[in-house]
């Protein structure tokens, strides 16, 4: 039997197989017929040729996006002063282009080279929209060993910054750390993200960023999480992360939970983010809006 109608091909990856299974179910529910096959090879088509076909499909989409980004960049390079309305409109368009880039990248299974050029065009737009650089404050270094046996305290009802800091403490400083939620700190406790805290907001940095700098913690996953936390917590337009709105929505859904339960869920959330953002060969990160 030869298949009739359209034939669609995806790489043999778990998420792709699952997508095909759902699609086949929808077709069958609509009284159609769907055949899901695992193919070792196509006669007359090498793996290299198939990869070229995938990249070619994404290339057209990336080139279209890159052209629109180039047009926006050109309009921003005009020397005449920009009005607040024009700048807001440009930022909205950039955000839409970023989301579109993320959607294309989601099905760019083999990393089409055109994606790099499109990302570079978006980065240039962000640079054109960047505010004047501001120097981040000097953060005194802190030794992990000196804080390994400390008790910690922060404000109740933790949201993104405090939950991320709690995760950082438990994953990189002391897995069995005692973390208390209160408006006041005892003399022997290390306070974070609260008035008079040892670790808090410094200049344009949120507390999570301050702790990363203080303890010298740095890897791609941590940097990406820092951008997400910064954007949700400060909303200053410094970063554009496609993960941000989803993470923010999840955290808002936990507002009815007790503090300890929020922390448990937060640990799992940031564990997953760190694993995914550390392993991904390409990220959906926006470039920095100001020098760091």
Secondary structure, 3 states (H helix, E strand, C coil): CCCCCCCCCCCCCHHHHHHHHHHHHHHHHCCCCCCCCCCCCECCECHHHHHHHHHHHHHHHHHHHHHHHHHHHHHHCCCCCCCHHHHHHHHHHHHHHHHHHHHHHHCCCCCCCHHHHHHHHHHHHHHHHCCCCCCCCCCCCCCHHHHCCCEEEECCCCCHHHHHHHHHHHHHHCCCCEEEECCCCCCCEEEECCCCCCECCECCECHHHHHHHHHCCCCHHHHHHHHHHHHHHHCCCCCCECCHHHHHHHHHHCCCCCHHHHHHHHHHHHHHHHHHHHHCCCCCECCCCCCC
